């Protein structure tokens, strides 16, 4: 299991990658067998389960998210190690800009 300090650093690095909108840097945090579940994924992918399975599907989801919310920024809420992953949570700010 990863040490708690390493889990916190991992989450901080992820926030930096997300806020820079660097898709390759974001994806560097995920293994090939990743499974992510999110209400936002349900909306962006038109899939009520909100489940994204696998690295390529996750890349597509994040790309759509970055395109849909170009002003979206995250702040690290915290992280803790789990047996096979780092569990983290974030505070998000989404600023929606609508054309007149």
Sine and cosine of phi, psi and omega as CSV:
sin_phi,cos_phi,sin_psi,cos_psi,sin_omega,cos_omega
0.00,0.00,0.60,-0.80,0.00,-1.00
-0.95,0.32,0.56,-0.83,0.03,-1.00
-0.94,0.35,0.48,-0.88,-0.04,-1.00
-0.86,0.51,-0.66,0.76,0.01,-1.00
-0.89,0.45,-0.62,0.78,0.03,-1.00
-0.92,0.38,-0.60,0.80,0.05,-1.00
-0.89,0.46,-0.68,0.73,0.02,-1.00
-0.90,0.45,-0.67,0.74,0.01,-1.00
-0.91,0.41,-0.65,0.76,0.05,-1.00
-0.83,0.56,-0.73,0.68,0.00,-1.00
-0.90,0.43,-0.66,0.75,0.04,-1.00
-0.88,0.48,-0.69,0.73,0.02,-1.00
-0.89,0.46,-0.60,0.80,0.03,-1.00
-0.90,0.44,-0.67,0.74,0.01,-1.00
-0.88,0.47,-0.68,0.74,0.03,-1.00
-0.87,0.49,-0.70,0.71,0.01,-1.00
-0.89,0.46,-0.72,0.69,-0.01,-1.00
-0.88,0.47,-0.75,0.67,-0.07,-1.00
-0.92,0.39,-0.36,0.93,0.07,-1.00
-1.00,0.04,-0.10,0.99,-0.04,-1.00
0.84,0.55,0.56,0.83,0.02,-1.00
-1.00,-0.06,0.99,-0.12,-0.11,-0.99
-0.87,0.49,-0.64,0.77,0.02,-1.00
-0.90,0.44,-0.65,0.76,0.03,-1.00
-0.92,0.39,-0.62,0.78,0.06,-1.00
-0.88,0.47,-0.76,0.65,-0.08,-1.00
-0.92,0.39,-0.37,0.93,0.02,-1.00
-0.89,0.45,-0.25,0.97,-0.02,-1.00
-1.00,0.03,0.00,1.00,-0.12,-0.99
-0.82,-0.57,0.63,-0.78,0.08,-1.00
-1.00,0.06,0.13,-0.99,-0.07,-1.00
-0.92,0.40,-0.40,0.92,-0.07,-1.00
-0.97,-0.24,0.45,0.89,-0.03,-1.00
-0.87,0.49,0.60,-0.80,0.15,-0.99
-0.75,-0.66,0.83,-0.55,-0.01,-1.00
-0.82,-0.58,0.68,-0.73,0.08,-1.00
-0.83,-0.56,0.76,-0.65,-0.10,-0.99
-0.43,-0.90,0.62,-0.79,0.12,-0.99
-0.89,0.45,-0.56,0.83,0.02,-1.00
-0.92,0.38,-0.64,0.77,0.04,-1.00
-0.87,0.49,-0.65,0.76,0.03,-1.00
-0.84,0.55,-0.68,0.73,-0.03,-1.00
-0.95,0.30,-0.77,0.64,-0.08,-1.00
-0.93,0.36,-0.51,0.86,-0.06,-1.00
-0.98,-0.21,0.05,1.00,-0.03,-1.00
0.78,0.62,0.71,0.70,0.01,-1.00
-0.76,-0.65,0.95,-0.32,-0.09,-1.00
-0.85,0.53,-0.39,0.92,0.01,-1.00
-0.95,0.31,-0.45,0.89,-0.04,-1.00
0.92,0.40,0.29,0.96,-0.06,-1.00
-0.99,-0.16,0.77,-0.64,0.04,-1.00
-0.90,-0.43,0.83,-0.56,-0.07,-1.00
-0.87,-0.49,0.83,-0.56,0.05,-1.00
1.00,-0.08,0.44,-0.90,-0.08,-1.00
-0.89,0.46,-0.68,0.73,-0.04,-1.00
-0.92,0.39,-0.67,0.75,0.04,-1.00
-0.90,0.43,-0.62,0.79,0.02,-1.00
-0.91,0.41,-0.64,0.77,0.03,-1.00
-0.87,0.49,-0.69,0.72,0.02,-1.00
-0.88,0.47,-0.70,0.71,0.02,-1.00
-0.87,0.49,-0.76,0.65,-0.01,-1.00
-0.90,0.44,-0.63,0.78,0.04,-1.00
-0.86,0.50,-0.71,0.71,0.03,-1.00
-0.89,0.45,-0.65,0.76,0.02,-1.00
-0.89,0.45,-0.69,0.72,0.01,-1.00
-0.90,0.43,-0.60,0.80,0.03,-1.00
-0.95,0.31,-0.65,0.76,-0.05,-1.00
-0.95,0.30,-0.53,0.85,-0.07,-1.00
-0.77,-0.64,0.93,0.36,-0.09,-1.00
-0.91,0.42,-0.30,0.95,0.01,-1.00
-0.99,-0.15,0.06,1.00,-0.06,-1.00
-0.92,0.39,0.78,-0.63,0.03,-1.00
-0.78,-0.63,0.50,-0.87,0.02,-1.00
-0.83,-0.56,0.48,-0.88,0.14,-0.99
-0.83,-0.56,0.62,-0.79,-0.04,-1.00
-0.93,0.37,0.84,-0.54,0.06,-1.00
-1.00,0.00,-0.44,0.90,0.01,-1.00
0.49,-0.87,0.15,-0.99,0.00,-1.00
-0.37,-0.93,0.49,-0.87,0.14,-0.99
-0.53,-0.85,0.49,-0.87,-0.05,-1.00
-0.97,0.23,0.58,-0.81,0.15,-0.99
-0.87,-0.49,0.07,-1.00,-0.06,-1.00
-0.84,0.54,-0.69,0.72,-0.08,-1.00
-0.85,-0.53,0.16,0.99,-0.08,-1.00
-0.33,-0.95,0.06,-1.00,0.16,-0.99
-0.94,-0.33,0.83,-0.55,0.04,-1.00
-1.00,-0.08,0.80,-0.60,-0.03,-1.00
-0.66,-0.75,0.33,-0.94,0.08,-1.00
-0.65,-0.76,0.46,-0.89,-0.15,-0.99
-0.71,-0.71,0.48,-0.88,0.20,-0.98
-1.00,-0.10,0.74,-0.67,-0.07,-1.00
-0.90,-0.44,0.51,-0.86,0.15,-0.99
-0.79,-0.61,0.87,-0.50,0.07,-1.00
-0.89,-0.46,0.87,-0.49,0.06,-1.00
-0.96,-0.29,0.92,-0.39,-0.04,-1.00
-1.00,-0.04,0.76,-0.65,0.06,-1.00
-0.92,-0.40,0.84,-0.54,0.00,-1.00
-0.91,-0.41,0.65,-0.76,0.05,-1.00
-0.95,0.31,0.57,-0.82,0.02,-1.00
-0.92,0.40,0.00,0.00,0.00,0.00
